[in-house]
Amino acid sequence: MLIPGASCVQEEDVDTREYVVISDTPRSSTGQPAQKGDRENSLFSPQSMQHQGFSLKNRGASMLLWALLAASAVLTWHSYMLGERLDNLVKVVSRLHGALQPMHEAQKRLAEKDEEIEQKVKEEIAARKNSTQIAQGMMSDAERLLQIALERIERISGAAKISEDTKKLVKDALKNITYDAKTLYTHDEAEVQKMLEMEQEDSNLINYVRRKMWVTPSPRTVPYNLRSPGKMDRSEGQLPAFLDIFENSTGKYFIECGAFDGEEISNTLDLEERYNWTGALIEASPPNFESLLTRNRKSILIPACLSLEKKPTKVKFLHKGTVGKIFNSSEHGGKEPSLNQNEKMIEVLCMPFFTIYKALDRQEVDLFVLDIEGHENEVLHTIPFDKTNILVLIAEFSHGVKFSKDHMKEYMLKQDYRLYEGTKQNYWPKENFMFIKKGCKYDKKHP
């Protein structure tokens, strides 16, 4: 085998390289084949190795040296691979940083929004100078959002998708919120002036009801706080007719306007307590509403008066126990009446019934109770019945101010309702009409 010598020089077309010939035959220093004696004196002979200091005892050190050289090569290789990985990691971090940049910008915008909100709160405090009212507004917003969130999740995902722990957290949060009746009837004057120009279907008006005139139901786990617990019929005789029409149905929905304190002469408490109904209770009088808050009703409470027009109005309300009503100066010769110690004249904000109906966002209302001491006909004329789905309606006619009871009956028959004339009525013929929507599920039993 020929190997070029290390000191050879190559010139043009002339191969002057010297070659060293290696063969298996040992040779002497003169180039002739080595003899026996030469082998003994060769570089790799035991005698030569001993002469050069390489004894058999030092072979272990030589092997260790080779092992260290091999380990060094391995470490060099791993260092190279680690460097490659670090480079890749730097590239990944760089891409991640780019992806996180929008998040950082969003956080910055949120921080700016927080500052804006804080400034608005300061302005609100400076304008109202009423910490109780501000705190109440914040609690009202919080509890409304919690309840809406729970209802939306149940509607979209199904109640089974929500853990009981989550439900309990929400309900406990709602249960611990307290309300001040006077604050609930207090409204920002600038907002009121704007609302007085809005029509009853205005989305801003509907959202205002949800945001400022809304007390969520007390949880079913919280017991009622009644003066007469266990009483079988708290209505004035209407309950037998209800049970006849609804056939003891459970889980239905009502709206009661003129809710008073939520217990005395209540048309809906028995349905709610015994038949698991729920709904909305509307009360115009702040003193009455204060009592209503303590009953732990399982329905939404709305501190509002019903407007006699198709837009919000501000009126004077005569608080007079169970017979409080919108003050009509024509009944008193254009003058305000003299009041006894149990009566009060209060200025209240009235909302159209249809605005509240839209705020409740119900596809169907099984029962609507209208008992507002004389203005029932006027309220009925504000309702677009072609845009509502009220199946059964009871309205008091005995205190009619502007329209007669015959006018009420005639008007409701034109709205595709018929008069209930069942055998279960008791108090009905004297003071109230009850109408059933033609063709609805409750009309089948009473054609």
Secondary structure, 3 states (H helix, E strand, C coil): CEEECCCCCCECCECCCCEEECCCCCECCCCCECCHHHHHCCCCCHHHHHHHCCCHHHHHHHHHHHHHHHHHHHHHHHHHHHHHHHHHHHHHHHHHHHHHHHHHHHHHHHHHHHHHHHHHHHHHHHHHCCHHHHHHHHHHHHHHHHHHHHHHHHHHHCHHHCCHHHHHHHHHHHHCCCCCHHHHCCCCHHHHHHHCCCCCCCHHHHHHHHHHCCECCCCCCCCCCCCCCCCCCCCCCCHHHHHHHHCCCCCCEEEEECCCCCCCCCCCHHHHHHHCCEEEEEECCHHHHHHHHCCCCCCEEEECEECCCCCCEEEEEEECHHHCEECCHHHHCCCCCCCCCCCEEEEEEEECHHHHHHHHCCCCEEEEEECCCCCHHHHHCCCCHHHCCEEEEEEECCCCCCCCHHHHHHHHHHCCEEECCCCCCCCHHHHEEEEEECCCCCCCCCC
